[in-house]
Amino acid sequence: MRYSKKVLDHFLRPRNQGTIKNPDAVVIIGNPKCGDLMKFYIKVGKNKQGEETIKEAKFETLGCGVAIATSSVATELAKGKTLSEMMEITCNDIIKELGELPKSKIHCSVLADKGLRKAIEAYRKKKSKKLNNKNF
């Protein structure tokens, strides 16, 4: 299997790898068939227009080189985006950013995409719960 230079670069020099202290959301997502396991952390802030944005996104991934590369690219694509913009990012955007992926590795981009979406959903659920508790 041959990988693009970008896949190799993000595998050998992953961006945003690690944890976030006091994250606004943390999720774990995995694929039992291949054994990949990804943990995503997000910190939410606000832009000048007052919209919630991904201030920081990090990951810890246990898996193949492509799983690490897709996690790295997903966090790069997420940073600075509004939550709505982030929800529009797809696995195809991750693949496009990496150049290409072998068909047998496309599931890695799907997992990274789903992981960040789940992190945003977890954040929104947590925020909604806090708002509901304040009303009582």
MARMAR-786671 format. One record per atom (N, C-alpha, C): residue number from 1; residue in three letters; atom name; x, y, z. Coordinates in steps of 0.1 Angstrom, whole numbers. Layout:
N
+-----+------+------+-------+-------+-------+
! pos ! code ! site !     X !     Y !     Z !
+-----+------+------+-------+-------+-------+
! NUM !  ALA !   CA !     X !     Y !     Z !
...
+-----+------+------+-------+-------+-------+
***
This chain:
136
+-----+------+------+-------+-------+-------+
! pos ! code ! site !     X !     Y !     Z !
+-----+------+------+-------+-------+-------+
!   1 !  MET !    N !     8 !   -12 !     0 !
!   1 !  MET !   CA !     0 !     0 !     0 !
!   1 !  MET !    C !     9 !    12 !     0 !
!   2 !  ARG !    N !     6 !    22 !    -9 !
!   2 !  ARG !   CA !    13 !    34 !    -9 !
!   2 !  ARG !    C !     5 !    45 !    -4 !
!   3 !  TYR !    N !    11 !    54 !     4 !
!   3 !  TYR !   CA !     4 !    65 !    10 !
!   3 !  TYR !    C !     9 !    78 !     5 !
!   4 !  SER !    N !     0 !    88 !     4 !
!   4 !  SER !   CA !     4 !   101 !     0 !
!   4 !  SER !    C !    14 !   107 !    10 !
!   5 !  LYS !    N !    22 !   117 !     5 !
!   5 !  LYS !   CA !    31 !   124 !    13 !
!   5 !  LYS !    C !    24 !   131 !    26 !
!   6 !  LYS !    N !    12 !   136 !    23 !
!   6 !  LYS !   CA !     5 !   142 !    34 !
!   6 !  LYS !    C !     1 !   132 !    45 !
!   7 !  VAL !    N !    -3 !   120 !    41 !
!   7 !  VAL !   CA !    -7 !   109 !    50 !
!   7 !  VAL !    C !     6 !   106 !    59 !
!   8 !  LEU !    N !    17 !   104 !    52 !
!   8 !  LEU !   CA !    29 !   101 !    59 !
!   8 !  LEU !    C !    33 !   112 !    69 !
!   9 !  ASP !    N !    32 !   125 !    64 !
!   9 !  ASP !   CA !    36 !   136 !    72 !
!   9 !  ASP !    C !    27 !   137 !    85 !
!  10 !  HIS !    N !    14 !   135 !    83 !
!  10 !  HIS !   CA !     5 !   136 !    95 !
!  10 !  HIS !    C !     7 !   124 !   104 !
!  11 !  PHE !    N !    11 !   113 !    99 !
!  11 !  PHE !   CA !    14 !   101 !   107 !
!  11 !  PHE !    C !    27 !   103 !   115 !
!  12 !  LEU !    N !    37 !   108 !   108 !
!  12 !  LEU !   CA !    50 !   109 !   114 !
!  12 !  LEU !    C !    51 !   122 !   123 !
!  13 !  ARG !    N !    44 !   132 !   120 !
!  13 !  ARG !   CA !    44 !   145 !   127 !
!  13 !  ARG !    C !    29 !   149 !   130 !
!  14 !  PRO !    N !    22 !   141 !   138 !
!  14 !  PRO !   CA !     8 !   144 !   140 !
!  14 !  PRO !    C !     6 !   158 !   147 !
!  15 !  ARG !    N !    -4 !   165 !   142 !
!  15 !  ARG !   CA !    -7 !   178 !   148 !
!  15 !  ARG !    C !   -18 !   176 !   159 !
!  16 !  ASN !    N !   -18 !   183 !   170 !
!  16 !  ASN !   CA !   -28 !   183 !   180 !
!  16 !  ASN !    C !   -29 !   170 !   187 !
!  17 !  GLN !    N !   -18 !   162 !   188 !
!  17 !  GLN !   CA !   -19 !   150 !   195 !
!  17 !  GLN !    C !   -17 !   152 !   210 !
!  18 !  GLY !    N !   -25 !   146 !   218 !
!  18 !  GLY !   CA !   -24 !   148 !   233 !
!  18 !  GLY !    C !   -38 !   151 !   239 !
!  19 !  THR !    N !   -38 !   157 !   251 !
!  19 !  THR !   CA !   -50 !   159 !   258 !
!  19 !  THR !    C !   -52 !   174 !   260 !
!  20 !  ILE !    N !   -64 !   178 !   264 !
!  20 !  ILE !   CA !   -67 !   192 !   268 !
!  20 !  ILE !    C !   -71 !   192 !   283 !
!  21 !  LYS !    N !   -65 !   201 !   290 !
!  21 !  LYS !   CA !   -69 !   202 !   304 !
!  21 !  LYS !    C !   -83 !   209 !   305 !
!  22 !  ASN !    N !   -91 !   203 !   313 !
!  22 !  ASN !   CA !  -105 !   209 !   314 !
!  22 !  ASN !    C !  -112 !   210 !   301 !
!  23 !  PRO !    N !  -113 !   199 !   293 !
!  23 !  PRO !   CA !  -120 !   201 !   280 !
!  23 !  PRO !    C !  -135 !   203 !   282 !
!  24 !  ASP !    N !  -141 !   208 !   272 !
!  24 !  ASP !   CA !  -155 !   210 !   272 !
!  24 !  ASP !    C !  -162 !   197 !   268 !
!  25 !  ALA !    N !  -156 !   188 !   261 !
!  25 !  ALA !   CA !  -161 !   175 !   257 !
!  25 !  ALA !    C !  -150 !   166 !   254 !
!  26 !  VAL !    N !  -152 !   153 !   258 !
!  26 !  VAL !   CA !  -143 !   142 !   254 !
!  26 !  VAL !    C !  -151 !   130 !   250 !
!  27 !  VAL !    N !  -147 !   124 !   239 !
!  27 !  VAL !   CA !  -154 !   113 !   234 !
!  27 !  VAL !    C !  -144 !   102 !   229 !
!  28 !  ILE !    N !  -148 !    90 !   230 !
!  28 !  ILE !   CA !  -140 !    79 !   225 !
!  28 !  ILE !    C !  -149 !    72 !   215 !
!  29 !  ILE !    N !  -142 !    69 !   203 !
!  29 !  ILE !   CA !  -149 !    62 !   193 !
!  29 !  ILE !    C !  -140 !    51 !   187 !
!  30 !  GLY !    N !  -145 !    40 !   183 !
!  30 !  GLY !   CA !  -137 !    29 !   179 !
!  30 !  GLY !    C !  -143 !    21 !   168 !
!  31 !  ASN !    N !  -135 !    12 !   162 !
!  31 !  ASN !   CA !  -140 !     3 !   152 !
!  31 !  ASN !    C !  -135 !   -11 !   156 !
!  32 !  PRO !    N !  -144 !   -19 !   161 !
!  32 !  PRO !   CA !  -140 !   -32 !   165 !
!  32 !  PRO !    C !  -134 !   -41 !   154 !
!  33 !  LYS !    N !  -138 !   -39 !   142 !
!  33 !  LYS !   CA !  -133 !   -47 !   131 !
!  33 !  LYS !    C !  -118 !   -45 !   129 !
!  34 !  CYS !    N !  -113 !   -33 !   129 !
!  34 !  CYS !   CA !   -99 !   -30 !   126 !
!  34 !  CYS !    C !   -91 !   -28 !   139 !
!  35 !  GLY !    N !   -98 !   -24 !   150 !
!  35 !  GLY !   CA !   -91 !   -22 !   163 !
!  35 !  GLY !    C !   -87 !    -8 !   165 !
!  36 !  ASP !    N !   -90 !     2 !   156 !
!  36 !  ASP !   CA !   -87 !    16 !   158 !
!  36 !  ASP !    C !   -95 !    21 !   169 !
!  37 !  LEU !    N !   -89 !    30 !   178 !
!  37 !  LEU !   CA !   -96 !    36 !   189 !
!  37 !  LEU !    C !   -91 !    51 !   189 !
!  38 !  MET !    N !  -101 !    60 !   189 !
!  38 !  MET !   CA !   -97 !    74 !   189 !
!  38 !  MET !    C !  -104 !    81 !   200 !
!  39 !  LYS !    N !   -97 !    90 !   206 !
!  39 !  LYS !   CA !  -103 !    98 !   217 !
!  39 !  LYS !    C !  -101 !   113 !   213 !
!  40 !  PHE !    N !  -112 !   120 !   212 !
!  40 !  PHE !   CA !  -111 !   134 !   208 !
!  40 !  PHE !    C !  -115 !   143 !   220 !
!  41 !  TYR !    N !  -108 !   154 !   221 !
!  41 !  TYR !   CA !  -110 !   165 !   231 !
!  41 !  TYR !    C !  -113 !   178 !   224 !
!  42 !  ILE !    N !  -123 !   185 !   229 !
!  42 !  ILE !   CA !  -125 !   199 !   223 !
!  42 !  ILE !    C !  -127 !   209 !   234 !
!  43 !  LYS !    N !  -122 !   221 !   231 !
!  43 !  LYS !   CA !  -124 !   233 !   240 !
!  43 !  LYS !    C !  -131 !   243 !   231 !
!  44 !  VAL !    N !  -142 !   248 !   236 !
!  44 !  VAL !   CA !  -151 !   257 !   228 !
!  44 !  VAL !    C !  -149 !   271 !   233 !
!  45 !  GLY !    N !  -148 !   281 !   224 !
!  45 !  GLY !   CA !  -147 !   295 !   227 !
!  45 !  GLY !    C !  -157 !   302 !   218 !
!  46 !  LYS !    N !  -155 !   315 !   218 !
!  46 !  LYS !   CA !  -164 !   324 !   209 !
!  46 !  LYS !    C !  -156 !   332 !   200 !
!  47 !  ASN !    N !  -161 !   335 !   188 !
!  47 !  ASN !   CA !  -154 !   344 !   179 !
!  47 !  ASN !    C !  -160 !   358 !   181 !
!  48 !  LYS !    N !  -155 !   367 !   173 !
!  48 !  LYS !   CA !  -159 !   381 !   175 !
!  48 !  LYS !    C !  -174 !   384 !   173 !
!  49 !  GLN !    N !  -180 !   375 !   165 !
!  49 !  GLN !   CA !  -195 !   376 !   163 !
!  49 !  GLN !    C !  -203 !   369 !   174 !
!  50 !  GLY !    N !  -196 !   363 !   184 !
!  50 !  GLY !   CA !  -202 !   357 !   195 !
!  50 !  GLY !    C !  -206 !   342 !   192 !
!  51 !  GLU !    N !  -202 !   337 !   181 !
!  51 !  GLU !   CA !  -205 !   323 !   178 !
!  51 !  GLU !    C !  -196 !   314 !   184 !
!  52 !  GLU !    N !  -201 !   302 !   188 !
!  52 !  GLU !   CA !  -192 !   292 !   195 !
!  52 !  GLU !    C !  -183 !   286 !   184 !
!  53 !  THR !    N !  -171 !   285 !   187 !
!  53 !  THR !   CA !  -161 !   279 !   178 !
!  53 !  THR !    C !  -152 !   269 !   185 !
!  54 !  ILE !    N !  -146 !   261 !   177 !
!  54 !  ILE !   CA !  -136 !   251 !   183 !
!  54 !  ILE !    C !  -123 !   259 !   185 !
!  55 !  LYS !    N !  -121 !   262 !   198 !
!  55 !  LYS !   CA !  -109 !   269 !   202 !
!  55 !  LYS !    C !   -97 !   260 !   201 !
!  56 !  GLU !    N !   -99 !   247 !   205 !
!  56 !  GLU !   CA !   -88 !   238 !   206 !
!  56 !  GLU !    C !   -94 !   224 !   204 !
!  57 !  ALA !    N !   -87 !   216 !   196 !
!  57 !  ALA !   CA !   -91 !   202 !   194 !
!  57 !  ALA !    C !   -78 !   193 !   194 !
!  58 !  LYS !    N !   -79 !   182 !   202 !
!  58 !  LYS !   CA !   -68 !   173 !   203 !
!  58 !  LYS !    C !   -73 !   159 !   202 !
!  59 !  PHE !    N !   -63 !   150 !   201 !
!  59 !  PHE !   CA !   -67 !   136 !   199 !
!  59 !  PHE !    C !   -57 !   127 !   205 !
!  60 !  GLU !    N !   -61 !   115 !   209 !
!  60 !  GLU !   CA !   -52 !   104 !   212 !
!  60 !  GLU !    C !   -58 !    92 !   204 !
!  61 !  THR !    N !   -49 !    86 !   196 !
!  61 !  THR !   CA !   -54 !    75 !   187 !
!  61 !  THR !    C !   -45 !    63 !   189 !
!  62 !  LEU !    N !   -51 !    52 !   190 !
!  62 !  LEU !   CA !   -45 !    39 !   190 !
!  62 !  LEU !    C !   -49 !    32 !   178 !
!  63 !  GLY !    N !   -40 !    30 !   168 !
!  63 !  GLY !   CA !   -44 !    24 !   156 !
!  63 !  GLY !    C !   -33 !    25 !   146 !
!  64 !  CYS !    N !   -36 !    23 !   133 !
!  64 !  CYS !   CA !   -27 !    23 !   122 !
!  64 !  CYS !    C !   -23 !    38 !   119 !
!  65 !  GLY !    N !   -13 !    39 !   110 !
!  65 !  GLY !   CA !    -8 !    52 !   106 !
!  65 !  GLY !    C !   -19 !    61 !   100 !
!  66 !  VAL !    N !   -28 !    55 !    93 !
!  66 !  VAL !   CA !   -39 !    63 !    86 !
!  66 !  VAL !    C !   -48 !    68 !    97 !
!  67 !  ALA !    N !   -51 !    60 !   107 !
!  67 !  ALA !   CA !   -60 !    64 !   118 !
!  67 !  ALA !    C !   -54 !    76 !   125 !
!  68 !  ILE !    N !   -41 !    76 !   127 !
!  68 !  ILE !   CA !   -34 !    88 !   133 !
!  68 !  ILE !    C !   -35 !   100 !   124 !
!  69 !  ALA !    N !   -32 !    98 !   111 !
!  69 !  ALA !   CA !   -32 !   109 !   101 !
!  69 !  ALA !    C !   -45 !   115 !   100 !
!  70 !  THR !    N !   -56 !   107 !    99 !
!  70 !  THR !   CA !   -70 !   112 !    98 !
!  70 !  THR !    C !   -74 !   120 !   111 !
!  71 !  SER !    N !   -70 !   115 !   122 !
!  71 !  SER !   CA !   -72 !   122 !   135 !
!  71 !  SER !    C !   -66 !   136 !   135 !
!  72 !  SER !    N !   -53 !   136 !   130 !
!  72 !  SER !   CA !   -45 !   148 !   130 !
!  72 !  SER !    C !   -52 !   158 !   120 !
!  73 !  VAL !    N !   -56 !   154 !   109 !
!  73 !  VAL !   CA !   -62 !   163 !    99 !
!  73 !  VAL !    C !   -75 !   168 !   104 !
!  74 !  ALA !    N !   -83 !   159 !   110 !
!  74 !  ALA !   CA !   -96 !   163 !   115 !
!  74 !  ALA !    C !   -95 !   174 !   125 !
!  75 !  THR !    N !   -86 !   173 !   134 !
!  75 !  THR !   CA !   -84 !   183 !   144 !
!  75 !  THR !    C !   -79 !   196 !   138 !
!  76 !  GLU !    N !   -71 !   195 !   128 !
!  76 !  GLU !   CA !   -66 !   207 !   121 !
!  76 !  GLU !    C !   -78 !   214 !   114 !
!  77 !  LEU !    N !   -87 !   206 !   107 !
!  77 !  LEU !   CA !   -98 !   212 !   100 !
!  77 !  LEU !    C !  -108 !   218 !   110 !
!  78 !  ALA !    N !  -109 !   213 !   122 !
!  78 !  ALA !   CA !  -119 !   217 !   132 !
!  78 !  ALA !    C !  -115 !   231 !   138 !
!  79 !  LYS !    N !  -102 !   233 !   141 !
!  79 !  LYS !   CA !   -98 !   244 !   149 !
!  79 !  LYS !    C !  -102 !   258 !   142 !
!  80 !  GLY !    N !  -109 !   266 !   150 !
!  80 !  GLY !   CA !  -113 !   279 !   145 !
!  80 !  GLY !    C !  -127 !   279 !   138 !
!  81 !  LYS !    N !  -132 !   267 !   135 !
!  81 !  LYS !   CA !  -145 !   267 !   129 !
!  81 !  LYS !    C !  -156 !   268 !   139 !
!  82 !  THR !    N !  -168 !   274 !   135 !
!  82 !  THR !   CA !  -179 !   274 !   143 !
!  82 !  THR !    C !  -184 !   260 !   145 !
!  83 !  LEU !    N !  -192 !   257 !   155 !
!  83 !  LEU !   CA !  -197 !   244 !   157 !
!  83 !  LEU !    C !  -205 !   239 !   145 !
!  84 !  SER !    N !  -213 !   248 !   139 !
!  84 !  SER !   CA !  -221 !   245 !   127 !
!  84 !  SER !    C !  -212 !   242 !   115 !
!  85 !  GLU !    N !  -202 !   250 !   113 !
!  85 !  GLU !   CA !  -192 !   247 !   102 !
!  85 !  GLU !    C !  -186 !   233 !   104 !
!  86 !  MET !    N !  -182 !   230 !   117 !
!  86 !  MET !   CA !  -176 !   218 !   120 !
!  86 !  MET !    C !  -185 !   206 !   117 !
!  87 !  MET !    N !  -197 !   207 !   119 !
!  87 !  MET !   CA !  -207 !   197 !   117 !
!  87 !  MET !    C !  -209 !   194 !   102 !
!  88 !  GLU !    N !  -204 !   204 !    94 !
!  88 !  GLU !   CA !  -205 !   202 !    79 !
!  88 !  GLU !    C !  -193 !   195 !    73 !
!  89 !  ILE !    N !  -182 !   194 !    81 !
!  89 !  ILE !   CA !  -170 !   187 !    76 !
!  89 !  ILE !    C !  -173 !   172 !    75 !
!  90 !  THR !    N !  -169 !   166 !    64 !
!  90 !  THR !   CA !  -172 !   152 !    62 !
!  90 !  THR !    C !  -159 !   144 !    61 !
!  91 !  CYS !    N !  -161 !   131 !    61 !
!  91 !  CYS !   CA !  -149 !   122 !    59 !
!  91 !  CYS !    C !  -143 !   125 !    45 !
!  92 !  ASN !    N !  -151 !   129 !    35 !
!  92 !  ASN !   CA !  -145 !   133 !    22 !
!  92 !  ASN !    C !  -136 !   145 !    23 !
!  93 !  ASP !    N !  -139 !   155 !    32 !
!  93 !  ASP !   CA !  -130 !   166 !    34 !
!  93 !  ASP !    C !  -117 !   162 !    40 !
!  94 !  ILE !    N !  -117 !   152 !    49 !
!  94 !  ILE !   CA !  -105 !   147 !    55 !
!  94 !  ILE !    C !   -97 !   140 !    44 !
!  95 !  ILE !    N !  -103 !   132 !    36 !
!  95 !  ILE !   CA !   -96 !   125 !    26 !
!  95 !  ILE !    C !   -90 !   134 !    16 !
!  96 !  LYS !    N !   -98 !   144 !    12 !
!  96 !  LYS !   CA !   -93 !   154 !     2 !
!  96 !  LYS !    C !   -81 !   162 !     8 !
!  97 !  GLU !    N !   -81 !   165 !    21 !
!  97 !  GLU !   CA !   -70 !   172 !    27 !
!  97 !  GLU !    C !   -57 !   163 !    27 !
!  98 !  LEU !    N !   -59 !   150 !    28 !
!  98 !  LEU !   CA !   -48 !   141 !    28 !
!  98 !  LEU !    C !   -43 !   137 !    14 !
!  99 !  GLY !    N !   -50 !   141 !     4 !
!  99 !  GLY !   CA !   -46 !   137 !   -10 !
!  99 !  GLY !    C !   -55 !   125 !   -15 !
! 100 !  GLU !    N !   -53 !   114 !    -8 !
! 100 !  GLU !   CA !   -61 !   102 !   -11 !
! 100 !  GLU !    C !   -58 !    92 !    -1 !
! 101 !  LEU !    N !   -67 !    82 !     0 !
! 101 !  LEU !   CA !   -65 !    71 !     9 !
! 101 !  LEU !    C !   -69 !    58 !     1 !
! 102 !  PRO !    N !   -62 !    47 !     4 !
! 102 !  PRO !   CA !   -66 !    34 !    -2 !
! 102 !  PRO !    C !   -80 !    31 !     3 !
! 103 !  LYS !    N !   -88 !    24 !    -5 !
! 103 !  LYS !   CA !  -102 !    21 !    -2 !
! 103 !  LYS !    C !  -103 !    13 !    12 !
! 104 !  SER !    N !   -93 !     5 !    14 !
! 104 !  SER !   CA !   -93 !    -3 !    27 !
! 104 !  SER !    C !   -91 !     6 !    39 !
! 105 !  LYS !    N !   -87 !    19 !    37 !
! 105 !  LYS !   CA !   -84 !    27 !    49 !
! 105 !  LYS !    C !   -94 !    39 !    50 !
! 106 !  ILE !    N !  -104 !    40 !    41 !
! 106 !  ILE !   CA !  -114 !    50 !    42 !
! 106 !  ILE !    C !  -121 !    51 !    55 !
! 107 !  HIS !    N !  -123 !    39 !    61 !
! 107 !  HIS !   CA !  -130 !    38 !    74 !
! 107 !  HIS !    C !  -123 !    47 !    85 !
! 108 !  CYS !    N !  -111 !    49 !    84 !
! 108 !  CYS !   CA !  -103 !    58 !    93 !
! 108 !  CYS !    C !  -108 !    72 !    93 !
! 109 !  SER !    N !  -111 !    77 !    81 !
! 109 !  SER !   CA !  -116 !    91 !    79 !
! 109 !  SER !    C !  -130 !    92 !    84 !
! 110 !  VAL !    N !  -138 !    81 !    82 !
! 110 !  VAL !   CA !  -152 !    81 !    88 !
! 110 !  VAL !    C !  -151 !    81 !   103 !
! 111 !  LEU !    N !  -142 !    74 !   109 !
! 111 !  LEU !   CA !  -141 !    73 !   123 !
! 111 !  LEU !    C !  -137 !    87 !   129 !
! 112 !  ALA !    N !  -128 !    94 !   123 !
! 112 !  ALA !   CA !  -123 !   107 !   127 !
! 112 !  ALA !    C !  -134 !   117 !   126 !
! 113 !  ASP !    N !  -141 !   117 !   115 !
! 113 !  ASP !   CA !  -153 !   126 !   113 !
! 113 !  ASP !    C !  -164 !   123 !   123 !
! 114 !  LYS !    N !  -167 !   111 !   126 !
! 114 !  LYS !   CA !  -177 !   108 !   135 !
! 114 !  LYS !    C !  -173 !   112 !   150 !
! 115 !  GLY !    N !  -160 !   110 !   152 !
! 115 !  GLY !   CA !  -155 !   113 !   166 !
! 115 !  GLY !    C !  -157 !   128 !   169 !
! 116 !  LEU !    N !  -153 !   137 !   160 !
! 116 !  LEU !   CA !  -154 !   151 !   162 !
! 116 !  LEU !    C !  -169 !   155 !   163 !
! 117 !  ARG !    N !  -177 !   149 !   155 !
! 117 !  ARG !   CA !  -192 !   152 !   155 !
! 117 !  ARG !    C !  -197 !   148 !   169 !
! 118 !  LYS !    N !  -193 !   136 !   174 !
! 118 !  LYS !   CA !  -198 !   132 !   187 !
! 118 !  LYS !    C !  -193 !   141 !   198 !
! 119 !  ALA !    N !  -181 !   147 !   196 !
! 119 !  ALA !   CA !  -176 !   156 !   206 !
! 119 !  ALA !    C !  -185 !   168 !   207 !
! 120 !  ILE !    N !  -188 !   173 !   195 !
! 120 !  ILE !   CA !  -197 !   185 !   195 !
! 120 !  ILE !    C !  -211 !   182 !   201 !
! 121 !  GLU !    N !  -216 !   170 !   197 !
! 121 !  GLU !   CA !  -229 !   166 !   203 !
! 121 !  GLU !    C !  -228 !   165 !   218 !
! 122 !  ALA !    N !  -217 !   159 !   223 !
! 122 !  ALA !   CA !  -215 !   158 !   238 !
! 122 !  ALA !    C !  -215 !   172 !   244 !
! 123 !  TYR !    N !  -208 !   181 !   238 !
! 123 !  TYR !   CA !  -207 !   195 !   243 !
! 123 !  TYR !    C !  -220 !   201 !   244 !
! 124 !  ARG !    N !  -228 !   200 !   233 !
! 124 !  ARG !   CA !  -241 !   206 !   232 !
! 124 !  ARG !    C !  -251 !   200 !   243 !
! 125 !  LYS !    N !  -250 !   187 !   245 !
! 125 !  LYS !   CA !  -258 !   180 !   255 !
! 125 !  LYS !    C !  -254 !   185 !   269 !
! 126 !  LYS !    N !  -241 !   186 !   271 !
! 126 !  LYS !   CA !  -236 !   190 !   284 !
! 126 !  LYS !    C !  -241 !   205 !   287 !
! 127 !  LYS !    N !  -240 !   213 !   277 !
! 127 !  LYS !   CA !  -244 !   227 !   278 !
! 127 !  LYS !    C !  -259 !   228 !   280 !
! 128 !  SER !    N !  -267 !   221 !   273 !
! 128 !  SER !   CA !  -281 !   221 !   275 !
! 128 !  SER !    C !  -285 !   216 !   289 !
! 129 !  LYS !    N !  -278 !   206 !   294 !
! 129 !  LYS !   CA !  -281 !   201 !   307 !
! 129 !  LYS !    C !  -279 !   212 !   318 !
! 130 !  LYS !    N !  -267 !   219 !   316 !
! 130 !  LYS !   CA !  -264 !   230 !   325 !
! 130 !  LYS !    C !  -275 !   241 !   325 !
! 131 !  LEU !    N !  -279 !   245 !   312 !
! 131 !  LEU !   CA !  -290 !   255 !   311 !
! 131 !  LEU !    C !  -303 !   250 !   317 !
! 132 !  ASN !    N !  -306 !   238 !   316 !
! 132 !  ASN !   CA !  -319 !   233 !   321 !
! 132 !  ASN !    C !  -318 !   233 !   337 !
! 133 !  ASN !    N !  -306 !   230 !   342 !
! 133 !  ASN !   CA !  -305 !   229 !   357 !
! 133 !  ASN !    C !  -305 !   243 !   363 !
! 134 !  LYS !    N !  -301 !   253 !   355 !
! 134 !  LYS !   CA !  -302 !   267 !   360 !
! 134 !  LYS !    C !  -316 !   272 !   361 !
! 135 !  ASN !    N !  -325 !   267 !   353 !
! 135 !  ASN !   CA !  -339 !   271 !   352 !
! 135 !  ASN !    C !  -347 !   266 !   364 !
! 136 !  PHE !    N !  -341 !   257 !   372 !
! 136 !  PHE !   CA !  -349 !   252 !   384 !
! 136 !  PHE !    C !  -345 !   258 !   397 !
+-----+------+------+-------+-------+-------+
***
